[in-house]
Amino acid sequence: MKPGKELLFCALGGSGEIGMNVNLYGCDGKWLMVDLGMTFGASEYPGTELVFADLEFIEERKQDLLGIVLTHAHEDHIGAVPYFAQELGVPLYATPFTAKLVNEKLEEAGNRHEVELTVIEHLDRFDLGPFGIRYVPLAHSIAEGNALVIETPYGRIFHTGDWKLDDEPLVGVPATAAELTEIGDQGVLALVCDSTNVFNPKASGSEGAVRAALLDEVGCHHGKRVLVTTFASNVARLQTLGEVAQATNRRLCVAGRSLDRIIRAAKGCGYLQDLPEVIDFDTAMGLPRGEVLIVATGGQGEPRAALARIAEDTHPIALEAGDVVLFSSRQIPGNEIAIGRIQNRLAARDIAIVTDRQNAIHVSGHPGRPELEALYGWLRPQILMPVHGELRHMKEQARLGKACGIKATVVQANGDLVRLAPGKPGKFSEVRAGRLILDGDIIAPADGEAMVMRRRLAANGLVIVVLDGKGRAHVESIGLPLEEDHEEFLAEAREDVIAALAKLKGGQRHDREVISEAARLAARRAATRWSGKKPQVRVIMPEHQAP
């Protein structure tokens, strides 16, 4: 489909879910992509690391795609760039800090010179076909969080990206209420808005308040080694922790490659200039316990991150009973079990744990209801279209927008084609919007045969039947809950298979498909009888022989 004289929107990822943001705007025959993110593998995709939006719709129309504009450098907004940008073959646009991190990703992927990356300095407006684009800085839990003002012949879009309001952000200078009101005065057709924290009745809070809470918390643990885990991308939090280290007379030690990368990129863009000198692990371990502040990755329970290894006592950074770990980050939904596992390991070693439930050592990077209401009042959009949230978040934001006087709301899902103008806004069609997974070194369909089979194997196990072509059978099983009865089960399953084959008559005895199915069903019935499970069964037969 080619957009006509109209303004269209289509999310390929990030609507009905938190993460994997990929948004398309269509106008006068051309498409514009905003963000190209991913999410991390989950239990429904066993053995995988990353999950991507299926870009088939726009890949088939890439000759009409003008560019990819990146709002900020969180993985759910830029993480898919190294995997798909070269194939899409269009320029990327980003502000300096985001561009530095994207460049590193492309370098690691080996395609930096094959992807054109344009750095937008000083938030200058730029044009891509019928789209005029301008970055608008907003506070978020990373440097250079930005909204986009997208001008089109059919109306102006305000695309928030991820954002919050913060009177004391510590890093960056977000747009003021007066500047946002001026944008509203110019007219906003549609506000495309982050929905993540819509159920929070309070404002998200300020980084300045976090600094005070961390200073208080670290300051009360005299003589103890204190470790703080936070999101590596939160440059403002790193600035805060540097100030806390200095104020409490502690040396700063950083554990985690992603932290090293973020600090390097931030300093290259003029941030963290006052960060105290970072000491190495050996120096940190040689200091008195109360004279070091450690910042480590792994607050989401990642098994290979620094905190997991520290909790297991397999890292050069060592903690002892009485030391303290501060979780200066929120739990991302789905990570609760992994985080709990790390915290239990720390607790088993009598290491104290402090979270934002005990002290205000973290604030969200997403807007609560008061912030959403304030933005509605400044921009006064004709249409509100919630994104970046599960369906419950987006529906609730639509209700909030209506209560605040916004005339039209559109709640859409990945793959919905929405016409914003002309005429009444709403969905008019659907396109494919599936998922892809990074499985080892291969990008494959999330609903493909391999992943479906892996889930079945994980749930029910595997039985293998080998037929030798002479009426004999060998049976093995993997993953059935038959520890003590395993050999007895195998013997009975083998007898059942041989008996099932003996019942075949006439031409059936030479029909490979009939033989294989008879053996498969006999083995599966035996497994179900013994274990209550219905495993996958694979029958192996000689190429040119039948029993």
TADA-V153441 format. One record per residue. N is the residue number from 1. RES is the residue in three letters. PHI is phi as a letter, one per 30 degrees, with the letter a starting at -180 (999 if undefined). PSI is psi as a letter, one per 30 degrees, with the letter a starting at -180 (NA if undefined). Layout:
# TADA-V153441
n:N res:RES phi:PHI psi:PSI
n:N res:RES phi:PHI psi:PSI
This chain:
# TADA-V153441
n:1 res:MET phi:999 psi:k
n:2 res:LYS phi:c psi:k
n:3 res:PRO phi:d psi:k
n:4 res:GLY phi:c psi:b
n:5 res:LYS phi:d psi:i
n:6 res:GLU phi:a psi:l
n:7 res:LEU phi:c psi:j
n:8 res:LEU phi:c psi:l
n:9 res:PHE phi:b psi:k
n:10 res:CYS phi:a psi:k
n:11 res:ALA phi:c psi:k
n:12 res:LEU phi:c psi:f
n:13 res:GLY phi:a psi:l
n:14 res:GLY phi:j psi:f
n:15 res:SER phi:c psi:k
n:16 res:GLY phi:i psi:g
n:17 res:GLU phi:a psi:l
n:18 res:ILE phi:c psi:j
n:19 res:GLY phi:k psi:l
n:20 res:MET phi:i psi:h
n:21 res:ASN phi:d psi:k
n:22 res:VAL phi:b psi:j
n:23 res:ASN phi:b psi:k
n:24 res:LEU phi:b psi:k
n:25 res:TYR phi:c psi:k
n:26 res:GLY phi:c psi:k
n:27 res:CYS phi:a psi:k
n:28 res:ASP phi:h psi:h
n:29 res:GLY phi:i psi:g
n:30 res:LYS phi:b psi:l
n:31 res:TRP phi:b psi:k
n:32 res:LEU phi:b psi:k
n:33 res:MET phi:c psi:k
n:34 res:VAL phi:c psi:j
n:35 res:ASP phi:i psi:l
n:36 res:LEU phi:b psi:i
n:37 res:GLY phi:c psi:a
n:38 res:MET phi:b psi:l
n:39 res:THR phi:b psi:l
n:40 res:PHE phi:d psi:l
n:41 res:GLY phi:e psi:k
n:42 res:ALA phi:b psi:l
n:43 res:SER phi:d psi:f
n:44 res:GLU phi:d psi:f
n:45 res:TYR phi:b psi:i
n:46 res:PRO phi:e psi:k
n:47 res:GLY phi:i psi:g
n:48 res:THR phi:c psi:l
n:49 res:GLU phi:c psi:e
n:50 res:LEU phi:b psi:l
n:51 res:VAL phi:b psi:k
n:52 res:PHE phi:b psi:l
n:53 res:ALA phi:d psi:k
n:54 res:ASP phi:d psi:j
n:55 res:LEU phi:c psi:g
n:56 res:GLU phi:e psi:e
n:57 res:PHE phi:e psi:e
n:58 res:ILE phi:d psi:f
n:59 res:GLU phi:d psi:e
n:60 res:GLU phi:d psi:f
n:61 res:ARG phi:b psi:g
n:62 res:LYS phi:d psi:f
n:63 res:GLN phi:d psi:f
n:64 res:ASP phi:c psi:g
n:65 res:LEU phi:d psi:k
n:66 res:LEU phi:c psi:f
n:67 res:GLY phi:l psi:l
n:68 res:ILE phi:b psi:j
n:69 res:VAL phi:c psi:k
n:70 res:LEU phi:c psi:k
n:71 res:THR phi:d psi:e
n:72 res:HIS phi:a psi:l
n:73 res:ALA phi:c psi:g
n:74 res:HIS phi:d psi:k
n:75 res:GLU phi:e psi:e
n:76 res:ASP phi:d psi:g
n:77 res:HIS phi:b psi:f
n:78 res:ILE phi:b psi:f
n:79 res:GLY phi:d psi:f
n:80 res:ALA phi:c psi:f
n:81 res:VAL phi:e psi:e
n:82 res:PRO phi:d psi:f
n:83 res:TYR phi:c psi:f
n:84 res:PHE phi:b psi:f
n:85 res:ALA phi:d psi:e
n:86 res:GLN phi:d psi:e
n:87 res:GLU phi:d psi:e
n:88 res:LEU phi:d psi:e
n:89 res:GLY phi:i psi:g
n:90 res:VAL phi:b psi:l
n:91 res:PRO phi:d psi:l
n:92 res:LEU phi:c psi:k
n:93 res:TYR phi:b psi:k
n:94 res:ALA phi:a psi:l
n:95 res:THR phi:d psi:l
n:96 res:PRO phi:e psi:e
n:97 res:PHE phi:d psi:e
n:98 res:THR phi:e psi:e
n:99 res:ALA phi:d psi:e
n:100 res:LYS phi:d psi:e
n:101 res:LEU phi:d psi:e
n:102 res:VAL phi:d psi:e
n:103 res:ASN phi:e psi:e
n:104 res:GLU phi:d psi:e
n:105 res:LYS phi:d psi:e
n:106 res:LEU phi:d psi:e
n:107 res:GLU phi:d psi:e
n:108 res:GLU phi:d psi:e
n:109 res:ALA phi:d psi:f
n:110 res:GLY phi:i psi:g
n:111 res:ASN phi:b psi:g
n:112 res:ARG phi:e psi:e
n:113 res:HIS phi:d psi:f
n:114 res:GLU phi:c psi:f
n:115 res:VAL phi:c psi:k
n:116 res:GLU phi:d psi:k
n:117 res:LEU phi:b psi:j
n:118 res:THR phi:c psi:k
n:119 res:VAL phi:c psi:k
n:120 res:ILE phi:c psi:j
n:121 res:GLU phi:d psi:k
n:122 res:HIS phi:h psi:g
n:123 res:LEU phi:h psi:h
n:124 res:ASP phi:d psi:k
n:125 res:ARG phi:d psi:k
n:126 res:PHE phi:b psi:l
n:127 res:ASP phi:c psi:k
n:128 res:LEU phi:b psi:j
n:129 res:GLY phi:h psi:b
n:130 res:PRO phi:d psi:g
n:131 res:PHE phi:c psi:k
n:132 res:GLY phi:c psi:k
n:133 res:ILE phi:b psi:k
n:134 res:ARG phi:b psi:k
n:135 res:TYR phi:d psi:k
n:136 res:VAL phi:b psi:j
n:137 res:PRO phi:d psi:k
n:138 res:LEU phi:b psi:l
n:139 res:ALA phi:d psi:k
n:140 res:HIS phi:a psi:l
n:141 res:SER phi:d psi:h
n:142 res:ILE phi:a psi:l
n:143 res:ALA phi:d psi:k
n:144 res:GLU phi:h psi:h
n:145 res:GLY phi:d psi:k
n:146 res:ASN phi:b psi:k
n:147 res:ALA phi:c psi:l
n:148 res:LEU phi:b psi:k
n:149 res:VAL phi:c psi:j
n:150 res:ILE phi:c psi:j
n:151 res:GLU phi:d psi:k
n:152 res:THR phi:b psi:l
n:153 res:PRO phi:d psi:f
n:154 res:TYR phi:c psi:g
n:155 res:GLY phi:k psi:l
n:156 res:ARG phi:c psi:k
n:157 res:ILE phi:c psi:k
n:158 res:PHE phi:c psi:j
n:159 res:HIS phi:c psi:j
n:160 res:THR phi:d psi:f
n:161 res:GLY phi:i psi:a
n:162 res:ASP phi:c psi:k
n:163 res:TRP phi:a psi:l
n:164 res:LYS phi:a psi:l
n:165 res:LEU phi:c psi:k
n:166 res:ASP phi:a psi:j
n:167 res:ASP phi:d psi:f
n:168 res:GLU phi:b psi:i
n:169 res:PRO phi:d psi:f
n:170 res:LEU phi:i psi:e
n:171 res:VAL phi:b psi:k
n:172 res:GLY phi:i psi:l
n:173 res:VAL phi:b psi:j
n:174 res:PRO phi:d psi:l
n:175 res:ALA phi:d psi:k
n:176 res:THR phi:d psi:l
n:177 res:ALA phi:e psi:e
n:178 res:ALA phi:d psi:e
n:179 res:GLU phi:d psi:e
n:180 res:LEU phi:d psi:e
n:181 res:THR phi:d psi:e
n:182 res:GLU phi:d psi:e
n:183 res:ILE phi:d psi:e
n:184 res:GLY phi:d psi:e
n:185 res:ASP phi:d psi:e
n:186 res:GLN phi:d psi:f
n:187 res:GLY phi:j psi:k
n:188 res:VAL phi:b psi:j
n:189 res:LEU phi:d psi:e
n:190 res:ALA phi:b psi:k
n:191 res:LEU phi:c psi:j
n:192 res:VAL phi:c psi:j
n:193 res:CYS phi:b psi:k
n:194 res:ASP phi:e psi:k
n:195 res:SER phi:c psi:g
n:196 res:THR phi:e psi:e
n:197 res:ASN phi:c psi:g
n:198 res:VAL phi:d psi:f
n:199 res:PHE phi:d psi:f
n:200 res:ASN phi:d psi:j
n:201 res:PRO phi:d psi:f
n:202 res:LYS phi:c psi:l
n:203 res:ALA phi:d psi:l
n:204 res:SER phi:d psi:f
n:205 res:GLY phi:j psi:l
n:206 res:SER phi:c psi:k
n:207 res:GLU phi:d psi:f
n:208 res:GLY phi:d psi:e
n:209 res:ALA phi:d psi:e
n:210 res:VAL phi:d psi:e
n:211 res:ARG phi:e psi:e
n:212 res:ALA phi:d psi:e
n:213 res:ALA phi:d psi:e
n:214 res:LEU phi:d psi:e
n:215 res:LEU phi:d psi:e
n:216 res:ASP phi:d psi:e
n:217 res:GLU phi:d psi:e
n:218 res:VAL phi:d psi:e
n:219 res:GLY phi:d psi:f
n:220 res:CYS phi:c psi:g
n:221 res:HIS phi:c psi:i
n:222 res:HIS phi:d psi:k
n:223 res:GLY phi:i psi:g
n:224 res:LYS phi:c psi:k
n:225 res:ARG phi:d psi:k
n:226 res:VAL phi:c psi:k
n:227 res:LEU phi:c psi:k
n:228 res:VAL phi:c psi:k
n:229 res:THR phi:c psi:k
n:230 res:THR phi:a psi:l
n:231 res:PHE phi:d psi:k
n:232 res:ALA phi:e psi:e
n:233 res:SER phi:d psi:f
n:234 res:ASN phi:d psi:i
n:235 res:VAL phi:d psi:e
n:236 res:ALA phi:d psi:e
n:237 res:ARG phi:d psi:e
n:238 res:LEU phi:d psi:e
n:239 res:GLN phi:e psi:e
n:240 res:THR phi:e psi:e
n:241 res:LEU phi:d psi:e
n:242 res:GLY phi:d psi:e
n:243 res:GLU phi:d psi:e
n:244 res:VAL phi:d psi:e
n:245 res:ALA phi:e psi:e
n:246 res:GLN phi:d psi:e
n:247 res:ALA phi:d psi:f
n:248 res:THR phi:c psi:g
n:249 res:ASN phi:h psi:h
n:250 res:ARG phi:c psi:k
n:251 res:ARG phi:d psi:k
n:252 res:LEU phi:c psi:k
n:253 res:CYS phi:b psi:k
n:254 res:VAL phi:c psi:k
n:255 res:ALA phi:b psi:j
n:256 res:GLY phi:k psi:k
n:257 res:ARG phi:d psi:e
n:258 res:SER phi:d psi:e
n:259 res:LEU phi:d psi:e
n:260 res:ASP phi:e psi:e
n:261 res:ARG phi:d psi:e
n:262 res:ILE phi:d psi:e
n:263 res:ILE phi:d psi:e
n:264 res:ARG phi:d psi:e
n:265 res:ALA phi:d psi:e
n:266 res:ALA phi:d psi:e
n:267 res:LYS phi:d psi:e
n:268 res:GLY phi:d psi:f
n:269 res:CYS phi:c psi:g
n:270 res:GLY phi:j psi:g
n:271 res:TYR phi:c psi:l
n:272 res:LEU phi:h psi:h
n:273 res:GLN phi:d psi:f
n:274 res:ASP phi:c psi:g
n:275 res:LEU phi:d psi:k
n:276 res:PRO phi:d psi:l
n:277 res:GLU phi:e psi:k
n:278 res:VAL phi:d psi:k
n:279 res:ILE phi:c psi:l
n:280 res:ASP phi:d psi:l
n:281 res:PHE phi:d psi:e
n:282 res:ASP phi:d psi:e
n:283 res:THR phi:d psi:e
n:284 res:ALA phi:d psi:e
n:285 res:MET phi:d psi:f
n:286 res:GLY phi:d psi:f
n:287 res:LEU phi:d psi:l
n:288 res:PRO phi:e psi:k
n:289 res:ARG phi:e psi:e
n:290 res:GLY phi:d psi:g
n:291 res:GLU phi:c psi:g
n:292 res:VAL phi:b psi:k
n:293 res:LEU phi:b psi:j
n:294 res:ILE phi:c psi:k
n:295 res:VAL phi:c psi:k
n:296 res:ALA phi:b psi:k
n:297 res:THR phi:d psi:l
n:298 res:GLY phi:j psi:g
n:299 res:GLY phi:d psi:f
n:300 res:GLN phi:c psi:g
n:301 res:GLY phi:i psi:g
n:302 res:GLU phi:e psi:k
n:303 res:PRO phi:d psi:f
n:304 res:ARG phi:c psi:g
n:305 res:ALA phi:d psi:l
n:306 res:ALA phi:e psi:e
n:307 res:LEU phi:d psi:e
n:308 res:ALA phi:d psi:e
n:309 res:ARG phi:d psi:e
n:310 res:ILE phi:d psi:e
n:311 res:ALA phi:d psi:e
n:312 res:GLU phi:d psi:f
n:313 res:ASP phi:i psi:h
n:314 res:THR phi:c psi:g
n:315 res:HIS phi:c psi:l
n:316 res:PRO phi:e psi:f
n:317 res:ILE phi:d psi:k
n:318 res:ALA phi:c psi:k
n:319 res:LEU phi:c psi:l
n:320 res:GLU phi:b psi:l
n:321 res:ALA phi:e psi:k
n:322 res:GLY phi:j psi:f
n:323 res:ASP phi:d psi:l
n:324 res:VAL phi:b psi:k
n:325 res:VAL phi:c psi:k
n:326 res:LEU phi:c psi:k
n:327 res:PHE phi:c psi:j
n:328 res:SER phi:c psi:h
n:329 res:SER phi:a psi:l
n:330 res:ARG phi:c psi:l
n:331 res:GLN phi:d psi:j
n:332 res:ILE phi:d psi:k
n:333 res:PRO phi:e psi:k
n:334 res:GLY phi:j psi:f
n:335 res:ASN phi:c psi:g
n:336 res:GLU phi:e psi:e
n:337 res:ILE phi:d psi:e
n:338 res:ALA phi:d psi:e
n:339 res:ILE phi:d psi:e
n:340 res:GLY phi:e psi:e
n:341 res:ARG phi:d psi:e
n:342 res:ILE phi:d psi:e
n:343 res:GLN phi:d psi:e
n:344 res:ASN phi:d psi:e
n:345 res:ARG phi:d psi:e
n:346 res:LEU phi:d psi:e
n:347 res:ALA phi:d psi:e
n:348 res:ALA phi:d psi:f
n:349 res:ARG phi:c psi:g
n:350 res:ASP phi:i psi:h
n:351 res:ILE phi:c psi:k
n:352 res:ALA phi:d psi:k
n:353 res:ILE phi:b psi:k
n:354 res:VAL phi:b psi:k
n:355 res:THR phi:c psi:l
n:356 res:ASP phi:d psi:f
n:357 res:ARG phi:d psi:f
n:358 res:GLN phi:c psi:f
n:359 res:ASN phi:a psi:l
n:360 res:ALA phi:d psi:i
n:361 res:ILE phi:c psi:g
n:362 res:HIS phi:a psi:k
n:363 res:VAL phi:b psi:l
n:364 res:SER phi:d psi:l
n:365 res:GLY phi:c psi:g
n:366 res:HIS phi:b psi:l
n:367 res:PRO phi:d psi:k
n:368 res:GLY phi:d psi:a
n:369 res:ARG phi:e psi:e
n:370 res:PRO phi:d psi:e
n:371 res:GLU phi:d psi:e
n:372 res:LEU phi:d psi:e
n:373 res:GLU phi:d psi:e
n:374 res:ALA phi:d psi:e
n:375 res:LEU phi:d psi:e
n:376 res:TYR phi:e psi:e
n:377 res:GLY phi:d psi:e
n:378 res:TRP phi:d psi:e
n:379 res:LEU phi:d psi:e
n:380 res:ARG phi:h psi:h
n:381 res:PRO phi:d psi:l
n:382 res:GLN phi:d psi:e
n:383 res:ILE phi:b psi:k
n:384 res:LEU phi:c psi:k
n:385 res:MET phi:b psi:j
n:386 res:PRO phi:d psi:k
n:387 res:VAL phi:b psi:a
n:388 res:HIS phi:h psi:i
n:389 res:GLY phi:l psi:l
n:390 res:GLU phi:d psi:l
n:391 res:LEU phi:e psi:e
n:392 res:ARG phi:d psi:e
n:393 res:HIS phi:d psi:e
n:394 res:MET phi:d psi:e
n:395 res:LYS phi:d psi:e
n:396 res:GLU phi:d psi:e
n:397 res:GLN phi:d psi:e
n:398 res:ALA phi:d psi:e
n:399 res:ARG phi:d psi:e
n:400 res:LEU phi:d psi:e
n:401 res:GLY phi:d psi:e
n:402 res:LYS phi:d psi:e
n:403 res:ALA phi:d psi:f
n:404 res:CYS phi:c psi:g
n:405 res:GLY phi:j psi:g
n:406 res:ILE phi:d psi:k
n:407 res:LYS phi:d psi:e
n:408 res:ALA phi:b psi:k
n:409 res:THR phi:b psi:k
n:410 res:VAL phi:b psi:j
n:411 res:VAL phi:c psi:j
n:412 res:GLN phi:c psi:l
n:413 res:ALA phi:b psi:l
n:414 res:ASN phi:e psi:k
n:415 res:GLY phi:j psi:f
n:416 res:ASP phi:d psi:k
n:417 res:LEU phi:c psi:j
n:418 res:VAL phi:c psi:k
n:419 res:ARG phi:c psi:j
n:420 res:LEU phi:c psi:e
n:421 res:ALA phi:a psi:l
n:422 res:PRO phi:d psi:l
n:423 res:GLY phi:i psi:a
n:424 res:LYS phi:d psi:k
n:425 res:PRO phi:d psi:k
n:426 res:GLY phi:l psi:l
n:427 res:LYS phi:d psi:k
n:428 res:PHE phi:b psi:f
n:429 res:SER phi:a psi:l
n:430 res:GLU phi:b psi:l
n:431 res:VAL phi:b psi:l
n:432 res:ARG phi:d psi:k
n:433 res:ALA phi:b psi:i
n:434 res:GLY phi:c psi:a
n:435 res:ARG phi:b psi:k
n:436 res:LEU phi:c psi:l
n:437 res:ILE phi:b psi:k
n:438 res:LEU phi:c psi:j
n:439 res:ASP phi:c psi:j
n:440 res:GLY phi:i psi:c
n:441 res:ASP phi:c psi:g
n:442 res:ILE phi:c psi:k
n:443 res:ILE phi:c psi:k
n:444 res:ALA phi:b psi:l
n:445 res:PRO phi:d psi:k
n:446 res:ALA phi:d psi:f
n:447 res:ASP phi:c psi:g
n:448 res:GLY phi:d psi:l
n:449 res:GLU phi:d psi:e
n:450 res:ALA phi:d psi:e
n:451 res:MET phi:d psi:e
n:452 res:VAL phi:d psi:e
n:453 res:MET phi:d psi:e
n:454 res:ARG phi:d psi:e
n:455 res:ARG phi:d psi:e
n:456 res:ARG phi:d psi:e
n:457 res:LEU phi:d psi:e
n:458 res:ALA phi:d psi:e
n:459 res:ALA phi:d psi:e
n:460 res:ASN phi:b psi:f
n:461 res:GLY phi:i psi:a
n:462 res:LEU phi:b psi:k
n:463 res:VAL phi:b psi:k
n:464 res:ILE phi:c psi:k
n:465 res:VAL phi:c psi:k
n:466 res:VAL phi:c psi:j
n:467 res:LEU phi:c psi:k
n:468 res:ASP phi:c psi:g
n:469 res:GLY phi:i psi:f
n:470 res:LYS phi:b psi:g
n:471 res:GLY phi:i psi:g
n:472 res:ARG phi:c psi:l
n:473 res:ALA phi:b psi:k
n:474 res:HIS phi:b psi:k
n:475 res:VAL phi:b psi:k
n:476 res:GLU phi:b psi:l
n:477 res:SER phi:b psi:l
n:478 res:ILE phi:b psi:k
n:479 res:GLY phi:i psi:g
n:480 res:LEU phi:d psi:k
n:481 res:PRO phi:d psi:i
n:482 res:LEU phi:b psi:h
n:483 res:GLU phi:d psi:d
n:484 res:GLU phi:d psi:f
n:485 res:ASP phi:c psi:g
n:486 res:HIS phi:d psi:e
n:487 res:GLU phi:d psi:e
n:488 res:GLU phi:d psi:e
n:489 res:PHE phi:d psi:e
n:490 res:LEU phi:d psi:e
n:491 res:ALA phi:d psi:e
n:492 res:GLU phi:d psi:e
n:493 res:ALA phi:d psi:e
n:494 res:ARG phi:d psi:e
n:495 res:GLU phi:d psi:e
n:496 res:ASP phi:d psi:e
n:497 res:VAL phi:d psi:e
n:498 res:ILE phi:d psi:e
n:499 res:ALA phi:d psi:e
n:500 res:ALA phi:d psi:e
n:501 res:LEU phi:d psi:e
n:502 res:ALA phi:d psi:f
n:503 res:LYS phi:d psi:f
n:504 res:LEU phi:d psi:k
n:505 res:LYS phi:b psi:l
n:506 res:GLY phi:h psi:b
n:507 res:GLY phi:d psi:f
n:508 res:GLN phi:e psi:e
n:509 res:ARG phi:d psi:f
n:510 res:HIS phi:c psi:g
n:511 res:ASP phi:c psi:j
n:512 res:ARG phi:e psi:e
n:513 res:GLU phi:d psi:e
n:514 res:VAL phi:d psi:e
n:515 res:ILE phi:d psi:e
n:516 res:SER phi:d psi:e
n:517 res:GLU phi:d psi:e
n:518 res:ALA phi:d psi:e
n:519 res:ALA phi:d psi:e
n:520 res:ARG phi:d psi:e
n:521 res:LEU phi:d psi:e
n:522 res:ALA phi:d psi:e
n:523 res:ALA phi:d psi:e
n:524 res:ARG phi:d psi:e
n:525 res:ARG phi:d psi:e
n:526 res:ALA phi:d psi:e
n:527 res:ALA phi:d psi:e
n:528 res:THR phi:d psi:e
n:529 res:ARG phi:d psi:e
n:530 res:TRP phi:d psi:e
n:531 res:SER phi:b psi:f
n:532 res:GLY phi:i psi:f
n:533 res:LYS phi:c psi:l
n:534 res:LYS phi:c psi:i
n:535 res:PRO phi:d psi:l
n:536 res:GLN phi:d psi:k
n:537 res:VAL phi:b psi:k
n:538 res:ARG phi:c psi:k
n:539 res:VAL phi:c psi:k
n:540 res:ILE phi:c psi:k
n:541 res:MET phi:b psi:l
n:542 res:PRO phi:d psi:l
n:543 res:GLU phi:d psi:e
n:544 res:HIS phi:b psi:g
n:545 res:GLN phi:b psi:k
n:546 res:ALA phi:b psi:k
n:547 res:PRO phi:d psi:NA
